[in-house]
Amino acid sequence: MVPSVDEIEEYFQSLEHFLIDSLAAASPDLPNIREAVHRLWVDISRFGPPGLSSFPDIHVPGLGAFEVPPPPPPPPPPRTLIAKAGDWIVEHPWKSSGIAITVLGAGLLAGYTTYRMTQRHKRRLRSTTVTPEKRQVIVVLGGDHPLGLPLIIELEQKGYIVITSVSTPEAVSNVESKGHGYVRALVLDPNEPGTIPIFLRSLASTLSRRFPITAAGDPYAATPYHPLLHSIISLLTLPIPSIHTAPTPLEQLSLRSTYLPHLLSTHFAPLQALQALLPLLRTDAQRARGRKSIIVCLPAADARVGLPFGAVSAMSAAATLRALDVLRREVAVAQGMSSIRIVTVDVGAVGETPVLGLVNAPAMNDWTPSEKATYGSAFTALGETSMGQSRQPEDISVLINNIVGVVSEGTKTTMASKTICGISVGVGYEKIRDWIRGDRFAVGAGAGTYTFASFLPGVLLDGLLCLPHILVGVRNWLLPVPPAQPRTVPKAAPRVTSSTALSVVIPPSAPTPMTASRSSIAPRPSSSQTAVPAPERAEQLSDPEDINGHETGSDADVESNNGDGYASGVESSWVSLESRRSE
């Protein structure tokens, strides 16, 4: 009997339930069942019909090896911070070394800062109970210079004793009244070299007295604090515009009546004072610590370049500059003077420079016709360009701050008190700047320009200095009418009589000081005056009979310097043509 479809489906369902129940009951023994089935299949393949051996291997995909996993191991104990740091140091040796050095340096800096602040606090407490004694003395040569009084006041405020020189007794009280008891003015007239020994004796007496000078009691009473010479500043080498510095050709310049007085006041007098002060500065340099300094101010244009028609100032400045260079090299090789520093300051336009009454025509009154024809156009071009006073002067505080920086080694300047994050960097900056610029630097408007020009080749520099004259000449050639003369040249000195003329006496022996009087200016003798022998002119420079009266402009154009006593021998060698015709 054939079963129906429903019976077949019912059979398969019962078979399916049976298999599910069997597998569920035998699930713990599944590995044994798998091995039994495998052995049965191997036996069938080996001992069964031959066709069964070619059957492929049959694997039940769902019946894999099932093993109970072992319990997980316990977690490792947490590592300490020290262990982690040690492992990091081993892995990064360079970084760890850098961090160690940084921490060590920061600790030393913090400890030093704390110690320094403690000591500073103790010094402040000590300063409130004990009045400090000023011992460092600054000698300023030329205290009555327009730049002298502000410098003296600033040095006194910085804690120095200032001993300055003035040219007249009337200026003594004027200078000392501006101070607070630590400014002493002594008379030293650079035009009178005979006052230098008097100034030195007064200086020695001043160094043995007590300061302030306004204190009551005996000024020469014994004190444990002896003032020591610390620095010398020369403003005498910085000339003030005068008739001696008026522009004039070198050919027309009177060496006896114009150049020699200027040389005595700006070269001989300062150097003679420095010669006398050097032994005292050397002795005090061995007693006290710190560097001493000699600061000499020179006009930048004359010391660096030397402009046309400025021979008077340029020759004096060049002589002084070379003397300072020699002194600097001598100090460098000398024993016991290594702490003395020679500094040259090239000063440009600073502060309010006094300017005399300016007019162009009288400046060439004493020129010969040949000199006027030769130098007149260039002299006029100079008046229209470089003498126009168009440069804006720099503030005087800049010059004073630079000088104070040299005197105090950068510890008392306006920049010295600057700090960054509580760390003082101003003193370090001042020392680096002072090391870079060396023993010669420029201050003032135009000083940097002249310094740069001094390094140019001579041919190029001469061409640049001639350029204004060329441009003015081209302009005058193009204009139909020449322009009016500008009022830019100092007036000539008024003529004086021979009784008040300049007299110069040069003794034969070197130790005897030179004496000169520049209370008045010697006149340039006119061509109508007669000539006298050279020995008589050496004794009396302003003798009205210096030139032969027969040597008029129509006979011979004398282009030599009529005012020079030493050069007058050339004038006496001229032969009058008119006298020869009469003979």
Residue pairs with C-beta under 8 A, 6 or more apart in sequence:
3 11
26 33
30 63
30 66
31 65
31 66
34 60
34 63
37 60
41 58
44 52
45 52
45 53
45 55
46 53
88 96
89 96
133 223
133 225
134 159
134 160
134 161
134 182
134 211
134 227
135 161
135 225
135 226
135 227
135 228
135 288
136 159
136 160
136 161
136 227
136 228
136 230
136 231
136 288
137 160
137 161
137 162
137 163
137 207
137 227
137 228
137 229
137 230
138 155
138 160
138 161
138 162
138 163
138 230
138 231
138 232
138 233
138 407
139 163
139 164
139 165
139 203
139 229
139 231
139 232
139 233
139 277
140 148
140 151
140 152
140 155
140 162
140 163
140 164
140 165
140 233
140 235
141 164
141 165
141 188
141 232
141 233
141 234
141 235
141 236
141 270
141 273
142 148
142 164
142 165
142 190
142 234
142 235
142 236
142 238
143 149
143 152
143 164
143 165
143 166
143 171
143 175
143 185
143 235
144 166
144 167
144 168
144 171
144 175
145 235
145 236
145 238
145 240
146 240
146 351
146 352
146 353
146 354
147 235
147 238
147 297
147 350
147 351
147 396
147 399
148 164
148 175
148 235
149 175
149 178
150 351
150 396
150 397
150 400
151 233
151 235
151 399
151 400
151 403
152 162
152 164
152 175
152 178
152 179
152 183
153 178
153 179
154 400
154 404
155 162
155 404
155 407
156 162
156 179
156 180
156 182
156 183
158 404
158 408
158 412
159 412
160 182
160 230
160 407
161 182
161 184
161 211
161 227
162 179
162 182
162 183
162 184
163 184
163 185
163 186
163 203
163 206
163 207
164 175
164 183
164 184
164 185
164 186
165 185
165 186
165 187
165 188
165 199
165 236
165 273
166 172
166 175
166 185
166 186
166 187
166 188
167 187
167 188
167 189
167 190
167 191
168 187
168 189
169 187
171 185
172 185
172 186
172 187
173 185
175 183
175 185
176 183
176 184
176 185
176 213
180 212
180 214
181 211
181 212
181 213
181 214
181 215
182 211
182 212
182 213
184 206
184 213
186 199
186 202
186 203
186 206
187 195
187 198
187 199
187 202
188 195
188 196
188 198
188 199
188 269
188 273
189 195
190 236
190 264
190 265
190 266
190 269
190 270
191 261
191 264
191 265
191 269
191 516
191 517
191 518
191 519
192 515
192 516
192 517
193 264
193 268
193 269
193 272
193 513
193 514
193 515
193 516
194 513
194 515
196 269
196 272
196 273
196 276
196 513
197 513
199 273
200 273
200 276
200 277
203 277
207 226
207 227
207 229
208 220
209 219
209 220
210 217
210 218
210 219
210 220
210 221
210 223
211 227
213 219
228 284
228 287
228 288
229 277
229 280
229 281
229 284
229 292
230 284
230 288
230 290
230 292
230 293
230 407
231 292
231 293
231 294
231 295
231 406
231 407
232 274
232 277
232 281
232 293
232 294
232 295
233 295
233 297
233 403
233 407
234 270
234 273
234 274
234 294
234 295
234 296
234 297
235 297
236 265
236 266
236 269
236 270
236 273
237 266
237 267
237 270
237 296
237 297
237 298
237 317
237 320
238 297
238 298
238 299
238 347
239 245
239 262
239 265
239 266
239 299
239 313
239 316
240 354
241 353
241 354
241 355
241 356
241 490
242 356
242 490
243 258
243 356
243 490
243 491
243 492
243 493
243 521
244 258
244 259
244 261
244 262
244 312
245 262
245 310
245 312
245 313
245 490
246 363
246 489
246 490
246 492
247 308
247 309
247 310
247 363
247 379
247 382
247 383
247 387
247 489
247 490
248 258
248 309
248 311
248 312
248 363
249 309
249 311
249 371
249 375
249 379
250 311
251 371
251 375
251 559
251 561
252 366
252 367
252 368
252 371
252 375
252 561
253 259
253 311
253 312
253 561
254 522
254 524
254 561
254 562
254 563
254 564
255 561
255 564
255 566
255 567
256 502
256 504
256 522
256 541
256 563
256 564
256 565
256 566
257 501
257 502
257 521
257 522
257 523
257 524
257 541
257 542
257 563
257 564
258 312
258 521
258 563
259 311
259 312
259 315
259 316
260 504
260 516
261 502
261 504
261 516
261 518
261 521
262 312
262 313
262 316
263 315
263 316
263 319
264 514
264 516
264 518
265 518
266 313
266 316
266 317
266 320
267 316
267 319
267 320
267 323
268 514
270 296
270 320
271 320
271 323
272 513
274 294
274 327
281 292
281 294
281 340
282 336
282 337
282 340
284 292
285 292
285 336
285 337
285 339
285 340
286 336
290 339
290 409
291 339
291 340
291 341
291 409
292 339
292 340
292 341
293 340
293 341
293 342
293 343
293 406
293 407
294 327
294 340
294 341
294 342
294 343
295 343
295 345
295 403
295 406
295 407
296 320
296 324
296 342
296 343
296 344
296 345
297 345
297 347
298 317
298 320
298 321
298 344
298 345
298 346
298 347
299 313
299 317
299 346
299 347
300 346
300 347
300 348
300 442
300 444
300 446
300 447
300 450
300 451
301 307
301 310
301 348
301 446
301 450
302 310
302 313
302 314
302 316
302 317
302 318
303 317
303 318
303 320
303 321
303 344
303 346
304 346
304 442
304 447
304 450
304 451
304 453
304 454
305 450
305 453
305 454
305 461
305 465
306 314
306 318
307 314
307 386
307 465
308 378
308 382
308 465
309 375
309 378
309 379
309 382
321 344
324 342
324 344
327 342
328 342
328 439
331 337
331 338
331 340
331 342
332 338
341 406
341 439
342 439
343 406
343 439
343 440
343 441
344 439
344 440
345 399
345 402
345 403
345 440
345 441
345 442
345 443
346 440
346 441
346 442
346 443
346 444
346 447
346 450
346 451
347 399
347 442
347 443
347 444
347 447
348 391
348 394
348 442
348 443
348 444
348 445
348 446
348 447
348 448
348 450
349 391
349 392
349 393
349 394
349 444
349 445
349 446
350 393
350 394
350 395
350 396
350 398
350 399
350 443
350 444
350 445
351 393
351 394
351 395
351 396
351 399
352 393
353 393
355 389
356 490
356 491
357 490
357 491
358 387
358 487
358 488
358 489
358 490
358 491
359 487
359 489
359 491
360 380
360 383
360 485
360 486
360 487
360 488
360 489
361 485
362 491
362 492
363 379
363 489
363 490
363 491
363 492
364 371
364 372
364 376
364 379
365 492
366 492
366 524
367 375
367 376
368 553
368 557
368 558
368 559
369 553
369 557
370 557
370 559
371 559
377 469
377 472
377 473
377 476
378 469
379 489
380 472
380 485
381 468
381 469
381 471
381 472
381 473
382 468
382 469
383 485
383 486
383 488
383 489
384 468
384 472
384 486
384 488
385 468
385 472
386 468
387 488
387 489
388 486
388 488
389 488
391 445
391 446
392 445
393 444
393 445
394 443
394 444
394 445
398 443
398 444
399 443
399 444
401 413
401 414
402 441
402 443
404 412
404 413
405 412
405 413
405 430
405 434
406 434
409 430
409 431
409 434
410 416
410 427
410 429
410 430
410 431
410 433
410 434
411 427
411 430
413 426
413 430
415 426
415 429
415 430
416 424
416 426
416 427
416 430
417 424
417 426
418 424
418 425
418 426
418 429
419 425
419 426
442 448
442 450
442 451
453 461
453 464
454 461
456 464
476 482
476 483
493 521
493 523
495 523
496 520
496 521
496 522
496 523
496 542
497 542
498 540
498 542
498 543
498 544
500 519
500 520
501 520
501 521
501 522
501 523
501 540
501 541
501 542
502 516
502 517
502 518
502 520
502 521
502 522
502 541
502 542
503 516
503 517
503 540
503 541
504 514
504 516
504 541
505 514
505 515
505 516
506 514
507 514
522 541
522 542
522 563
523 542
523 563
524 562
524 563
525 542
525 543
525 544
525 546
525 547
525 562
525 563
526 547
527 547
527 551
527 552
527 553
527 558
527 562
528 547
528 549
528 552
529 544
529 545
529 546
529 547
529 549
530 545
530 546
530 547
530 548
530 549
531 545
531 546
531 547
531 548
531 551
531 568
531 571
531 572
532 543
532 545
532 546
533 572
534 565
534 568
534 569
534 572
536 543
537 543
537 546
537 565
537 568
538 565
538 566
541 563
541 565
546 562
546 568
546 571
547 558
547 562
547 571
548 571
548 572
548 574
548 576
550 576
550 578
550 579
551 558
551 571
551 574
551 576
555 576
555 577
555 578
556 574
556 576
556 577
558 571
558 574
560 567
560 568
560 570
560 571
561 567
562 568
562 571
